[in-house]
Amino acid sequence: MVEQLKNWDRELFVYLNSLGIEDYDAFWIFVTQIKHWVPLFILFFILYFLAFHWKKAAFTIVSLVASFATTLAFTNFTKAAVARLRPNNVTDLADVIRILQTPDNYSFFSGHASSSFVVTTFLVLTLREKYKWIYIMYLWPILFIMSRIYVGVHYPGDILVGAFVGTVIAFLFFKSYQQFLIRYFGE
């Protein structure tokens, strides 16, 4: 069963990766680099300070960063434990796929997916009452994770599991965050 899932994951990856068009390579390479998203992260922090008084905004940012750090640690632990090679490092795939990046660490599960989904989900959960349009922020992780298949470094399963893990951790941190707000801010 596990082998069948891996085969389907591999076949879907090869198909999706092959949809890439050379004219868009620069765009996807840009999108996949986290440093290009720093202005968006600054916007996230600004939104907190516009929505909440400074103490609550600061606490919310600390909670967001803690959820991100926890997700990153769990992701790295899982990658080392599972030790699944990235598609770009699988010799059988080298002649079949488009490879635009060549990281040499492990693939399962995607840190880009888990971290972007934990940040976005926590952001949405904390700001949905203040900004009804906040759900549009999910465009960021969707583009971000699509880029990982396009550049040849993650299987779809890596992406789906990473997104799921990030979302679950965001909900867990949000529940703790709510308890803290009730206890210390009376909200």
Secondary structure as the mmCIF struct_conf table of DSSP 4:
data_model
#
loop_
_struct_conf.conf_type_id
_struct_conf.id
_struct_conf.beg_label_comp_id
_struct_conf.beg_label_asym_id
_struct_conf.beg_label_seq_id
_struct_conf.end_label_comp_id
_struct_conf.end_label_asym_id
_struct_conf.end_label_seq_id
HELX_RH_AL_P HELX_RH_AL_P1 VAL A 2 SER A 18
TURN_TY1_P TURN_TY1_P1 LEU A 19 LEU A 19
HELX_RH_3T_P HELX_RH_3T_P1 GLU A 22 TYR A 24
HELX_RH_AL_P HELX_RH_AL_P2 ASP A 25 THR A 32
HELX_RH_3T_P HELX_RH_3T_P2 ILE A 34 TRP A 37
HELX_RH_AL_P HELX_RH_AL_P3 VAL A 38 ALA A 51
BEND BEND1 PHE A 52 PHE A 52
HELX_RH_AL_P HELX_RH_AL_P4 TRP A 54 VAL A 82
HELX_LH_PP_P HELX_LH_PP_P1 ARG A 84 ARG A 86
HELX_RH_3T_P HELX_RH_3T_P3 PRO A 87 ASN A 89
HELX_RH_3T_P HELX_RH_3T_P4 THR A 91 LEU A 93
TURN_TY1_P TURN_TY1_P2 ALA A 94 VAL A 96
BEND BEND2 ILE A 97 ILE A 97
BEND BEND3 LEU A 100 LEU A 100
BEND BEND4 ASN A 105 ASN A 105
BEND BEND5 PHE A 108 PHE A 109
HELX_RH_AL_P HELX_RH_AL_P5 GLY A 111 LEU A 127
TURN_TY1_P TURN_TY1_P3 ARG A 128 LYS A 130
HELX_RH_3T_P HELX_RH_3T_P5 LYS A 132 TYR A 138
HELX_RH_AL_P HELX_RH_AL_P6 LEU A 139 TYR A 150
TURN_TY1_P TURN_TY1_P4 VAL A 151 GLY A 152
HELX_RH_AL_P HELX_RH_AL_P7 PRO A 156 PHE A 180
HELX_RH_PI_P HELX_RH_PI_P1 LEU A 181 PHE A 185
#
